[in-house]
Amino acid sequence: MRILGLITILLALSGCASERSIAFIYYPNHPGSHFPRPDQFAAEAQNECAKYGLVAVHEWESVTDFQRVRSLWRCVPR
């Protein structure tokens, strides 16, 4: 039972240390929204990564179905 508890705790802690990423999915032709504009994604990603002491790095953008654009940001150590 102790081994099972130890394994559970280690798995939980390893999940907390895993890589973090932030994805923004938006429609470029959508008129007005409460969602941040694409030019604000960098600041928003930096704010989210800063909560964990990390820095946001833009990884890639892709066009998905229905003309949605996905912008992916990774949080990396300073």
N, C-alpha and C positions, 0 to 999 in steps of 0.2 A: 504494500500500500504506500509506503514511503517513496519507493522508486517511482510509482505512478504519479504521486504528488510532485516529485522533483521534476519529472519529465514535463508535466503540465505547466509548471512555473517557468521552466526553460523555454518552452514553446511560446508562452505568453510574452516573455521578455524578448525573445528573438523577433517576434512580430512588431514590437515597439521600435526595434532598431532597424527595421527594413527600410528600403528606399522609399521616399515619398515623391509623388508627382501630382501635378495639377493639370487638369485638362479643361479648356474652354471650348464649348461647342456653340457656334453661332451661325445665323443666317445672314450673309452679307447684304442681301437686298431687303431685309425686314425693316419696315419704317418705324423707328423709335422703339425703345425698350427700356426697362429698368435695369437691365443687365449691363455691365461695364462694356464700353466700346473697345474695339480691338487695340486702339492705341493706349488703353489703360491696362491691358493685360499684364504688362511687365511690372507695373507698380503693385497690382493686386497679387501677382505671384510672389513678389518679393515680400509683401506683408505676410502672406500665408507661411512662407518658408522661414521667415524671421522668428515666428512663434517657436520653432524648434532649433534655432541657432544655425540655420542653414541659409544658403544663397540660391536663388532661382536662376536656372540656365535654360534658355529656350532650346528645345530639342528639335521639333519639327511641326509642320502644319500639313494637313491633308484635307482634300475635299471628299466628303462621304456622300452617301445617298441623299437625295432630296436637296442637293446643293448646300449642304451644311459644311462648315469649315471647322476642323478640329485643330486646336493649337495646344501642343503639349509642352509643359515646363517641368523640369526635374529639379528637385531640391538636393543640392550637394554641399558637403562640408566646406567651410571657409578656408 
